[in-house]
Amino acid sequence: MASDFENLLTRRQKLLGTTYQLFYDDPVHIVRGEGVWLYDASGRKYLDMYNNVPHVGHCHPHVVDAICEQARTLNTHTRYLHENILDYAERLVDKFPAALDTAIFCCTGSEASELALRIARTATGGTGVIVTDFAYHGNSQACDDIDSEENRLDALPDHVATVPTPDCYRGEHRGEDAGERYAEYIRDALELLDSRGIKPAAFIVDTIMSSGGVMVPPPAYLSTAAAIVREAGALFIADEVQPGFGRMGKHFWGFEVDEFVPDIVTLGKPMGNGHPIAGVVVRRELLAGLAKSSGYFNTFGGNPVSCAAASAVLDVIEDEGLQQNALEVGQHLVDGLWKLAEKHECIGDVRGTGLFLGLELVSDRERRTPAIELTSMVVNDLRNRGVLTGTTGTHDNLVKLRSPMVLSRDDADYMLGILDESLGHVTL
Ligand code: PLP
């Protein structure tokens, strides 16, 4: 007789089709979560080093209580007056430089990207979008159009132009001026759009460049890029769906690595700790065009329950000092990973910031040759040893370490111990 596990696999394939993907050669059936731990159906626990959505920890009681209490009282769309959306908008906008003074809410990061692009287009009159060359910004049609993962660069529509991800490990520019040099490629992208008769609307960038290989923007990259696109009449969109809400440790938002203010910021994933809330924060005057053309309505975005969840997330970040925790435990992890690099030749680079780290595995340190198969084997082996991670990067040879923000030093040490065993065990 088929086991429950096999039944789930068969039902899933039958009901959801083949477009849905599963992690790991031996998929996990998770039934419960608490803090940084996930539990499978047999009661086995796994350290969650992968999920950034349960930002303040899986099933944090303060967030769960806030959701339940509001759900018991009222949940409606946003066409009635309600305190929650305003209280949350006030707190959220307060986390940004003064120029970014207006918030709009939706349910997913894709919707936020889509909305940001619409705002940019109505505000500038342009349609062109510049994007880094291995970026993901969502699953809607407008987002899919700008999805620049390498294998489909040739298939991008005419209104999309790519620039190289500022990769200071393997890329063309690695010196002190790498930021400015990489930003200069935006001029080529603007020229390309111009040669196609397309006016630019925006440059959009994930400020930790997660898909591009966990690249903290090099000094002056973002500010130089913003100056160049603005000179051309376009806007700068900072995609904070991955790095936002204190994960970077040193700052609350990824864009704050540089001295400048984006025109539009998109938010999502960690915002509701798993409850679907996302949004855009923007300079008010940029909304005039959208307000005139169609206005904005979103049935679920910014409803009282979502805003209660998102507000509770901010409470926990502040009350439990999670940004500081990301800074300290993140640095502890980085130090531990570099220590492992003394022992394991396959560690080529450790990068990222706070609790958003990438461990690049290589087969030749000198040449920086991506160890693609080894990375997949390590991630599967870690899963078998009870630590959940994932892969990312242009070559898919980074182990992505992006745990809930409540990861402790002890948890980090536990993970480093298991990784040490795994790297010692897995060979091609
Ligand atoms: N932007 C970035 C940088 C992302 O990584 C993602 C999702 O992975 C999105 C936007 C889209 O978010 P969602 O999956 O909530 O639609």
Residues whose N, C-alpha, C, O or C-beta is under 5 A from the ligand:
A	BS01	PLP	T108 G109 S110 E111 Y136 H137 G138 D206 D239 V241 Q242 G268
